[in-house]
Amino acid sequence: MSNRGSAMSSGDPVDPVREMIDEYVKLVRDELRHRWQKWATTLTELEKYEGIGGLLARQVTLATQLAGTPSIWNPHLAPVILRTMVDTHITLTLRPSAAFSPVRAIRPRAKQALC
């Protein structure tokens, strides 16, 4: 028991995982910023853009907070967070409007960087 505790306190086994998590968080935030800047908005439909932007920002917050807090990766809490994210993903991707195209474009780039 003492060896395990000392390894965890030195931080050595956690460093590669922490680096991966930090890189993922940076990637997700950069991707949202990139997509948001490329998304052409019109003044007549600001509510739509604000609503979609709010949902996307919530997805990023949930994903980065879940990734950055391994202590909540358990069978009780993680499914609650993931279900919220799935519901939002379904809401955003089942719409035929071209206004939702930034949502679909985020997933492939993030996946490529992690593989």
C-alpha positions as a Markdown table, in Angstrom:
| # | Residue | x | y | z |
|---|---|---|---|---|
| 1 | Met | 0.0 | 0.0 | 0.0 |
| 2 | Ser | 2.8 | 2.4 | 0.8 |
| 3 | Asn | 4.5 | 1.9 | -2.6 |
| 4 | Arg | 1.3 | 2.8 | -4.4 |
| 5 | Gly | 0.8 | 5.9 | -2.3 |
| 6 | Ser | 4.4 | 7.1 | -2.9 |
| 7 | Ala | 4.1 | 6.5 | -6.6 |
| 8 | Met | 1.0 | 8.6 | -6.8 |
| 9 | Ser | 2.5 | 11.4 | -4.7 |
| 10 | Ser | 5.6 | 11.6 | -6.9 |
| 11 | Gly | 3.3 | 12.1 | -9.9 |
| 12 | Asp | 5.3 | 9.9 | -12.3 |
| 13 | Pro | 2.5 | 7.5 | -13.3 |
| 14 | Val | 0.0 | 10.3 | -13.8 |
| 15 | Asp | 2.1 | 12.6 | -15.9 |
| 16 | Pro | 1.5 | 10.9 | -19.3 |
| 17 | Val | -2.3 | 10.8 | -18.6 |
| 18 | Arg | -2.3 | 14.4 | -17.5 |
| 19 | Glu | -0.5 | 15.4 | -20.7 |
| 20 | Met | -3.0 | 13.5 | -22.8 |
| 21 | Ile | -5.9 | 15.2 | -20.9 |
| 22 | Asp | -4.4 | 18.6 | -21.2 |
| 23 | Glu | -3.8 | 18.1 | -25.0 |
| 24 | Tyr | -7.4 | 16.9 | -25.4 |
| 25 | Val | -8.8 | 19.9 | -23.5 |
| 26 | Lys | -6.7 | 22.3 | -25.6 |
| 27 | Leu | -7.8 | 20.6 | -28.8 |
| 28 | Val | -11.5 | 20.8 | -28.0 |
| 29 | Arg | -11.4 | 24.4 | -27.0 |
| 30 | Asp | -9.3 | 25.4 | -30.1 |
| 31 | Glu | -11.7 | 23.5 | -32.3 |
| 32 | Leu | -14.8 | 25.3 | -30.9 |
| 33 | Arg | -13.0 | 28.7 | -31.3 |
| 34 | His | -12.0 | 27.8 | -34.9 |
| 35 | Arg | -15.5 | 26.6 | -35.9 |
| 36 | Trp | -17.2 | 29.6 | -34.2 |
| 37 | Gln | -14.9 | 32.1 | -36.1 |
| 38 | Lys | -15.6 | 30.4 | -39.4 |
| 39 | Trp | -19.4 | 30.3 | -38.9 |
| 40 | Ala | -21.1 | 33.1 | -40.9 |
| 41 | Thr | -23.8 | 34.7 | -38.9 |
| 42 | Thr | -26.6 | 37.0 | -39.9 |
| 43 | Leu | -28.1 | 39.7 | -37.7 |
| 44 | Thr | -31.7 | 38.5 | -38.4 |
| 45 | Glu | -31.0 | 35.1 | -36.8 |
| 46 | Leu | -29.0 | 36.0 | -33.8 |
| 47 | Glu | -31.2 | 33.9 | -31.4 |
| 48 | Lys | -30.4 | 30.8 | -33.5 |
| 49 | Tyr | -26.7 | 31.4 | -33.3 |
| 50 | Glu | -26.7 | 32.2 | -29.6 |
| 51 | Gly | -28.7 | 29.0 | -28.9 |
| 52 | Ile | -26.5 | 26.8 | -30.9 |
| 53 | Gly | -23.4 | 28.5 | -29.6 |
| 54 | Gly | -24.6 | 28.0 | -26.1 |
| 55 | Leu | -25.2 | 24.3 | -26.7 |
| 56 | Leu | -21.8 | 23.9 | -28.3 |
| 57 | Ala | -20.1 | 25.8 | -25.4 |
| 58 | Arg | -21.9 | 23.5 | -22.9 |
| 59 | Gln | -20.7 | 20.4 | -24.8 |
| 60 | Val | -17.1 | 21.7 | -24.6 |
| 61 | Thr | -17.4 | 22.5 | -20.9 |
| 62 | Leu | -18.9 | 19.1 | -20.1 |
| 63 | Ala | -16.3 | 17.3 | -22.3 |
| 64 | Thr | -13.3 | 19.2 | -20.8 |
| 65 | Gln | -14.5 | 19.0 | -17.2 |
| 66 | Leu | -15.2 | 15.3 | -17.5 |
| 67 | Ala | -11.8 | 14.7 | -19.2 |
| 68 | Gly | -10.0 | 16.8 | -16.7 |
| 69 | Thr | -11.4 | 15.2 | -13.6 |
| 70 | Pro | -10.6 | 11.5 | -13.7 |
| 71 | Ser | -11.9 | 11.1 | -10.1 |
| 72 | Ile | -15.5 | 11.3 | -11.6 |
| 73 | Trp | -14.9 | 8.6 | -14.1 |
| 74 | Asn | -17.1 | 6.1 | -12.4 |
| 75 | Pro | -20.2 | 4.1 | -13.3 |
| 76 | His | -22.5 | 6.5 | -11.4 |
| 77 | Leu | -21.6 | 10.0 | -12.4 |
| 78 | Ala | -20.0 | 9.7 | -15.8 |
| 79 | Pro | -23.2 | 8.3 | -17.5 |
| 80 | Val | -25.2 | 11.2 | -16.2 |
| 81 | Ile | -22.7 | 13.7 | -17.9 |
| 82 | Leu | -22.4 | 11.6 | -21.0 |
| 83 | Arg | -26.2 | 11.3 | -21.4 |
| 84 | Thr | -26.5 | 15.1 | -21.3 |
| 85 | Met | -23.9 | 15.3 | -24.0 |
| 86 | Val | -25.6 | 12.6 | -26.1 |
| 87 | Asp | -29.0 | 14.5 | -25.8 |
| 88 | Thr | -27.4 | 17.7 | -27.0 |
| 89 | His | -25.6 | 15.9 | -29.9 |
| 90 | Ile | -28.8 | 14.4 | -31.0 |
| 91 | Thr | -30.6 | 17.7 | -30.8 |
| 92 | Leu | -28.0 | 19.4 | -32.9 |
| 93 | Thr | -27.3 | 16.8 | -35.5 |
| 94 | Leu | -30.9 | 15.7 | -36.4 |
| 95 | Arg | -31.7 | 19.1 | -37.8 |
| 96 | Pro | -31.4 | 19.4 | -41.6 |
| 97 | Ser | -30.5 | 23.1 | -41.5 |
| 98 | Ala | -27.1 | 24.1 | -42.9 |
| 99 | Ala | -26.8 | 26.3 | -39.8 |
| 100 | Phe | -25.8 | 23.2 | -37.8 |
| 101 | Ser | -22.8 | 22.3 | -40.0 |
| 102 | Pro | -20.2 | 23.6 | -37.4 |
| 103 | Val | -21.5 | 20.9 | -35.0 |
| 104 | Arg | -20.8 | 18.0 | -37.4 |
| 105 | Ala | -17.4 | 19.4 | -38.3 |
| 106 | Ile | -16.0 | 19.3 | -34.8 |
| 107 | Arg | -16.0 | 15.6 | -34.2 |
| 108 | Pro | -13.8 | 14.4 | -37.1 |
| 109 | Arg | -10.9 | 16.8 | -36.5 |
| 110 | Ala | -10.9 | 16.0 | -32.8 |
| 111 | Lys | -10.9 | 12.3 | -33.5 |
| 112 | Gln | -8.0 | 12.5 | -35.9 |
| 113 | Ala | -5.8 | 14.3 | -33.4 |
| 114 | Leu | -6.4 | 11.7 | -30.7 |
| 115 | Cys | -5.6 | 8.7 | -32.9 |
